Amino acid sequence: MSDFGRRLASNGTGTDHGWASNHLVMGGALNGGQLYGQWPSLILDGENDFNKGRMIPTTSVEQIGATIAKWMGVTRQSSMDYIFPNLANFTVQDLGFLKS
């Protein structure tokens, strides 16, 4: 996992930190060979651009973490809500990339 997303637009000497980045999950329990989430429109001032090339993520790190936590045995919704306080903001909480 990397939190080192970058803006699309230059600040004159490079690019500033952004919000969206990609994640790579590996292991034997994966439903492999799939991409999860949506590829954003990489267009300045496009539908996924919040401000000057700062891309809005299409999949939350909380969704990824909750999927892994469920696989590791966290089953109570109250526990998930405590661990991932923003998870309730997402309709899909288990992305399905791990085998049951």
CNS distance restraints for C-alpha pairs under 8 A (distance, minus, plus):
assign (resid   1 and name CA) (resid  22 and name CA) 7.00 0.50 0.50
assign (resid   1 and name CA) (resid  23 and name CA) 4.66 0.50 0.50
assign (resid   1 and name CA) (resid  24 and name CA) 6.25 0.50 0.50
assign (resid   1 and name CA) (resid  25 and name CA) 7.94 0.50 0.50
assign (resid   2 and name CA) (resid  21 and name CA) 6.44 0.50 0.50
assign (resid   2 and name CA) (resid  22 and name CA) 6.78 0.50 0.50
assign (resid   2 and name CA) (resid  23 and name CA) 6.52 0.50 0.50
assign (resid   3 and name CA) (resid  19 and name CA) 7.45 0.50 0.50
assign (resid   3 and name CA) (resid  20 and name CA) 7.63 0.50 0.50
assign (resid   3 and name CA) (resid  21 and name CA) 6.26 0.50 0.50
assign (resid   4 and name CA) (resid  17 and name CA) 6.66 0.50 0.50
assign (resid   4 and name CA) (resid  18 and name CA) 7.13 0.50 0.50
assign (resid   4 and name CA) (resid  19 and name CA) 7.77 0.50 0.50
assign (resid   4 and name CA) (resid  21 and name CA) 6.48 0.50 0.50
assign (resid   5 and name CA) (resid  17 and name CA) 5.84 0.50 0.50
assign (resid   5 and name CA) (resid  18 and name CA) 4.57 0.50 0.50
assign (resid   5 and name CA) (resid  19 and name CA) 5.38 0.50 0.50
assign (resid   5 and name CA) (resid  20 and name CA) 5.10 0.50 0.50
assign (resid   5 and name CA) (resid  21 and name CA) 4.52 0.50 0.50
assign (resid   5 and name CA) (resid  22 and name CA) 7.95 0.50 0.50
assign (resid   6 and name CA) (resid  15 and name CA) 6.37 0.50 0.50
assign (resid   6 and name CA) (resid  16 and name CA) 5.91 0.50 0.50
assign (resid   6 and name CA) (resid  17 and name CA) 4.64 0.50 0.50
assign (resid   6 and name CA) (resid  18 and name CA) 4.18 0.50 0.50
assign (resid   6 and name CA) (resid  19 and name CA) 7.07 0.50 0.50
assign (resid   6 and name CA) (resid  20 and name CA) 7.40 0.50 0.50
assign (resid   6 and name CA) (resid  21 and name CA) 7.63 0.50 0.50
assign (resid   6 and name CA) (resid  54 and name CA) 7.19 0.50 0.50
assign (resid   7 and name CA) (resid  15 and name CA) 5.86 0.50 0.50
assign (resid   7 and name CA) (resid  16 and name CA) 5.66 0.50 0.50
assign (resid   7 and name CA) (resid  17 and name CA) 6.04 0.50 0.50
assign (resid   7 and name CA) (resid  18 and name CA) 4.81 0.50 0.50
assign (resid   7 and name CA) (resid  19 and name CA) 7.89 0.50 0.50
assign (resid   7 and name CA) (resid  52 and name CA) 7.11 0.50 0.50
assign (resid   7 and name CA) (resid  53 and name CA) 4.75 0.50 0.50
assign (resid   7 and name CA) (resid  54 and name CA) 4.61 0.50 0.50
assign (resid   7 and name CA) (resid  55 and name CA) 6.81 0.50 0.50
assign (resid   8 and name CA) (resid  15 and name CA) 7.06 0.50 0.50
assign (resid   8 and name CA) (resid  42 and name CA) 7.79 0.50 0.50
assign (resid   8 and name CA) (resid  44 and name CA) 7.18 0.50 0.50
assign (resid   8 and name CA) (resid  52 and name CA) 7.22 0.50 0.50
assign (resid   8 and name CA) (resid  53 and name CA) 4.31 0.50 0.50
assign (resid   8 and name CA) (resid  54 and name CA) 6.60 0.50 0.50
assign (resid   8 and name CA) (resid  55 and name CA) 7.84 0.50 0.50
assign (resid   9 and name CA) (resid  15 and name CA) 6.43 0.50 0.50
assign (resid   9 and name CA) (resid  44 and name CA) 7.48 0.50 0.50
assign (resid   9 and name CA) (resid  52 and name CA) 5.82 0.50 0.50
assign (resid   9 and name CA) (resid  53 and name CA) 5.12 0.50 0.50
assign (resid  10 and name CA) (resid  14 and name CA) 5.32 0.50 0.50
assign (resid  10 and name CA) (resid  15 and name CA) 4.82 0.50 0.50
assign (resid  10 and name CA) (resid  16 and name CA) 7.53 0.50 0.50
assign (resid  11 and name CA) (resid  15 and name CA) 5.49 0.50 0.50
assign (resid  11 and name CA) (resid  16 and name CA) 6.74 0.50 0.50
assign (resid  18 and name CA) (resid  54 and name CA) 5.20 0.50 0.50
assign (resid  18 and name CA) (resid  55 and name CA) 6.82 0.50 0.50
assign (resid  19 and name CA) (resid  54 and name CA) 6.41 0.50 0.50
assign (resid  19 and name CA) (resid  55 and name CA) 6.25 0.50 0.50
assign (resid  19 and name CA) (resid  56 and name CA) 6.60 0.50 0.50
assign (resid  19 and name CA) (resid  57 and name CA) 6.81 0.50 0.50
assign (resid  20 and name CA) (resid  54 and name CA) 7.69 0.50 0.50
assign (resid  20 and name CA) (resid  55 and name CA) 5.72 0.50 0.50
assign (resid  20 and name CA) (resid  56 and name CA) 6.08 0.50 0.50
assign (resid  20 and name CA) (resid  57 and name CA) 4.72 0.50 0.50
assign (resid  21 and name CA) (resid  57 and name CA) 7.49 0.50 0.50
assign (resid  26 and name CA) (resid  30 and name CA) 6.97 0.50 0.50
assign (resid  29 and name CA) (resid  98 and name CA) 5.61 0.50 0.50
assign (resid  29 and name CA) (resid  99 and name CA) 5.44 0.50 0.50
assign (resid  30 and name CA) (resid  97 and name CA) 5.68 0.50 0.50
assign (resid  30 and name CA) (resid  98 and name CA) 4.49 0.50 0.50
assign (resid  30 and name CA) (resid  99 and name CA) 5.89 0.50 0.50
assign (resid  31 and name CA) (resid  96 and name CA) 7.67 0.50 0.50
assign (resid  31 and name CA) (resid  97 and name CA) 5.11 0.50 0.50
assign (resid  31 and name CA) (resid  98 and name CA) 5.54 0.50 0.50
assign (resid  31 and name CA) (resid  99 and name CA) 6.09 0.50 0.50
assign (resid  32 and name CA) (resid  97 and name CA) 7.26 0.50 0.50
assign (resid  36 and name CA) (resid  95 and name CA) 7.25 0.50 0.50
assign (resid  36 and name CA) (resid  97 and name CA) 7.62 0.50 0.50
assign (resid  37 and name CA) (resid  58 and name CA) 6.16 0.50 0.50
assign (resid  37 and name CA) (resid  59 and name CA) 5.43 0.50 0.50
assign (resid  38 and name CA) (resid  58 and name CA) 5.87 0.50 0.50
assign (resid  38 and name CA) (resid  59 and name CA) 7.37 0.50 0.50
assign (resid  39 and name CA) (resid  58 and name CA) 7.50 0.50 0.50
assign (resid  40 and name CA) (resid  48 and name CA) 6.07 0.50 0.50
assign (resid  40 and name CA) (resid  55 and name CA) 7.77 0.50 0.50
assign (resid  40 and name CA) (resid  57 and name CA) 7.61 0.50 0.50
assign (resid  40 and name CA) (resid  58 and name CA) 6.91 0.50 0.50
assign (resid  41 and name CA) (resid  46 and name CA) 6.61 0.50 0.50
assign (resid  41 and name CA) (resid  47 and name CA) 6.68 0.50 0.50
assign (resid  41 and name CA) (resid  48 and name CA) 5.86 0.50 0.50
assign (resid  41 and name CA) (resid  49 and name CA) 7.98 0.50 0.50
assign (resid  42 and name CA) (resid  46 and name CA) 7.26 0.50 0.50
assign (resid  42 and name CA) (resid  48 and name CA) 7.34 0.50 0.50
assign (resid  42 and name CA) (resid  49 and name CA) 7.69 0.50 0.50
assign (resid  42 and name CA) (resid  55 and name CA) 7.85 0.50 0.50
assign (resid  43 and name CA) (resid  47 and name CA) 7.83 0.50 0.50
assign (resid  43 and name CA) (resid  48 and name CA) 7.76 0.50 0.50
assign (resid  43 and name CA) (resid  49 and name CA) 7.11 0.50 0.50
assign (resid  43 and name CA) (resid  53 and name CA) 7.70 0.50 0.50
assign (resid  44 and name CA) (resid  49 and name CA) 6.12 0.50 0.50
assign (resid  44 and name CA) (resid  52 and name CA) 6.72 0.50 0.50
assign (resid  44 and name CA) (resid  53 and name CA) 5.41 0.50 0.50
assign (resid  45 and name CA) (resid  49 and name CA) 5.35 0.50 0.50
assign (resid  45 and name CA) (resid  50 and name CA) 7.47 0.50 0.50
assign (resid  45 and name CA) (resid  51 and name CA) 7.29 0.50 0.50
assign (resid  45 and name CA) (resid  52 and name CA) 7.14 0.50 0.50
assign (resid  45 and name CA) (resid  53 and name CA) 7.12 0.50 0.50
assign (resid  48 and name CA) (resid  55 and name CA) 5.50 0.50 0.50
assign (resid  48 and name CA) (resid  56 and name CA) 5.30 0.50 0.50
assign (resid  48 and name CA) (resid  57 and name CA) 7.77 0.50 0.50
assign (resid  49 and name CA) (resid  53 and name CA) 5.40 0.50 0.50
assign (resid  49 and name CA) (resid  54 and name CA) 5.63 0.50 0.50
assign (resid  49 and name CA) (resid  55 and name CA) 4.65 0.50 0.50
assign (resid  49 and name CA) (resid  56 and name CA) 6.16 0.50 0.50
assign (resid  50 and name CA) (resid  54 and name CA) 5.48 0.50 0.50
assign (resid  50 and name CA) (resid  55 and name CA) 5.86 0.50 0.50
assign (resid  50 and name CA) (resid  56 and name CA) 6.11 0.50 0.50
assign (resid  51 and name CA) (resid  55 and name CA) 7.64 0.50 0.50
assign (resid  59 and name CA) (resid  63 and name CA) 6.91 0.50 0.50
assign (resid  59 and name CA) (resid  64 and name CA) 7.91 0.50 0.50
assign (resid  60 and name CA) (resid  64 and name CA) 6.68 0.50 0.50
assign (resid  61 and name CA) (resid  65 and name CA) 6.06 0.50 0.50
assign (resid  62 and name CA) (resid  66 and name CA) 5.87 0.50 0.50
assign (resid  62 and name CA) (resid  84 and name CA) 5.97 0.50 0.50
assign (resid  62 and name CA) (resid  86 and name CA) 7.02 0.50 0.50
assign (resid  62 and name CA) (resid  87 and name CA) 5.88 0.50 0.50
assign (resid  63 and name CA) (resid  67 and name CA) 6.16 0.50 0.50
assign (resid  63 and name CA) (resid  87 and name CA) 6.66 0.50 0.50
assign (resid  63 and name CA) (resid  90 and name CA) 7.69 0.50 0.50
assign (resid  63 and name CA) (resid  92 and name CA) 7.42 0.50 0.50
assign (resid  63 and name CA) (resid  93 and name CA) 5.22 0.50 0.50
assign (resid  63 and name CA) (resid  94 and name CA) 6.30 0.50 0.50
assign (resid  63 and name CA) (resid  95 and name CA) 6.67 0.50 0.50
assign (resid  64 and name CA) (resid  68 and name CA) 6.48 0.50 0.50
assign (resid  64 and name CA) (resid  94 and name CA) 7.53 0.50 0.50
assign (resid  64 and name CA) (resid  95 and name CA) 6.88 0.50 0.50
assign (resid  65 and name CA) (resid  69 and name CA) 6.02 0.50 0.50
assign (resid  65 and name CA) (resid  84 and name CA) 7.94 0.50 0.50
assign (resid  66 and name CA) (resid  70 and name CA) 5.99 0.50 0.50
assign (resid  66 and name CA) (resid  80 and name CA) 6.85 0.50 0.50
assign (resid  66 and name CA) (resid  84 and name CA) 7.18 0.50 0.50
assign (resid  66 and name CA) (resid  87 and name CA) 7.88 0.50 0.50
assign (resid  66 and name CA) (resid  93 and name CA) 6.61 0.50 0.50
assign (resid  66 and name CA) (resid  94 and name CA) 6.42 0.50 0.50
assign (resid  67 and name CA) (resid  71 and name CA) 6.42 0.50 0.50
assign (resid  67 and name CA) (resid  93 and name CA) 7.00 0.50 0.50
assign (resid  67 and name CA) (resid  94 and name CA) 4.68 0.50 0.50
assign (resid  67 and name CA) (resid  95 and name CA) 6.06 0.50 0.50
assign (resid  67 and name CA) (resid  96 and name CA) 6.93 0.50 0.50
assign (resid  67 and name CA) (resid  97 and name CA) 7.55 0.50 0.50
assign (resid  67 and name CA) (resid  98 and name CA) 7.32 0.50 0.50
assign (resid  68 and name CA) (resid  72 and name CA) 6.23 0.50 0.50
assign (resid  68 and name CA) (resid  98 and name CA) 7.40 0.50 0.50
assign (resid  69 and name CA) (resid  73 and name CA) 6.39 0.50 0.50
assign (resid  69 and name CA) (resid  74 and name CA) 5.50 0.50 0.50
assign (resid  70 and name CA) (resid  74 and name CA) 4.74 0.50 0.50
assign (resid  70 and name CA) (resid  75 and name CA) 5.91 0.50 0.50
assign (resid  70 and name CA) (resid  94 and name CA) 7.87 0.50 0.50
assign (resid  71 and name CA) (resid  98 and name CA) 6.90 0.50 0.50
assign (resid  71 and name CA) (resid  99 and name CA) 7.80 0.50 0.50
assign (resid  71 and name CA) (resid 100 and name CA) 6.78 0.50 0.50
assign (resid  74 and name CA) (resid  79 and name CA) 6.97 0.50 0.50
assign (resid  74 and name CA) (resid  80 and name CA) 7.01 0.50 0.50
assign (resid  75 and name CA) (resid  79 and name CA) 7.46 0.50 0.50
assign (resid  75 and name CA) (resid  80 and name CA) 7.57 0.50 0.50
assign (resid  76 and name CA) (resid  80 and name CA) 6.50 0.50 0.50
assign (resid  77 and name CA) (resid  81 and name CA) 6.07 0.50 0.50
assign (resid  78 and name CA) (resid  82 and name CA) 6.21 0.50 0.50
assign (resid  79 and name CA) (resid  83 and name CA) 6.15 0.50 0.50
assign (resid  80 and name CA) (resid  84 and name CA) 5.73 0.50 0.50
assign (resid  80 and name CA) (resid  85 and name CA) 7.78 0.50 0.50
assign (resid  80 and name CA) (resid  87 and name CA) 7.79 0.50 0.50
assign (resid  81 and name CA) (resid  85 and name CA) 5.07 0.50 0.50
assign (resid  81 and name CA) (resid  86 and name CA) 7.52 0.50 0.50
assign (resid  81 and name CA) (resid  87 and name CA) 6.55 0.50 0.50
assign (resid  81 and name CA) (resid  88 and name CA) 7.19 0.50 0.50
assign (resid  86 and name CA) (resid  90 and name CA) 7.90 0.50 0.50
assign (resid  87 and name CA) (resid  93 and name CA) 6.72 0.50 0.50
assign (resid  88 and name CA) (resid  93 and name CA) 7.96 0.50 0.50
